[in-house]
């Protein structure tokens, strides 16, 4: 498996990975109707904008030249943590869950963020996403007491902030 930086030509693959991962990872957390109707191209325009504007760096991981996962990260979007980095998303195709792809992507991004000069990184995890919470804790992140409400398709949810010191 290899990892490379994504460009605008990859946005359909990135969006597809997100959608297929969401359908599996968020089953029971988000409405099944929402997940069933989530289109594979839902994130195409968002990732096209983020990559074009260089607001986020996106890395793809490949198995036999097929994209199977991605991570998006960059400068904090939270004005209260202006000198921090943020991991915005990390997803792999469901058939690759538990096979180390997410860990590889995460460690690649953390190394890249450290090279960029960041000392701290944070991310948000849904309160009901116990698998993700375990994953991030195993990889050195700590849950904070910070939380924010979020809404997905009319459903009210809570995100918890997780942080990691890079230096």
Buried (B, 14 or more C-beta within 10 A) or exposed (E): BEBEEBEEEBBBBBBBBBBBBBBEBBEEBBBEEBBEEBEBEBBBEBBBEBBEEEBBBBBBBBBEEEBBBBBBBBBBEBEEBEEBBBBBBBBBBBEBBEBEBBBBBBBBBBEBBBEEEBEBBBBBBBEBBEEBBEBBEEBBBEBEEBBEEEEBEEEEBEBBBBBBEBE
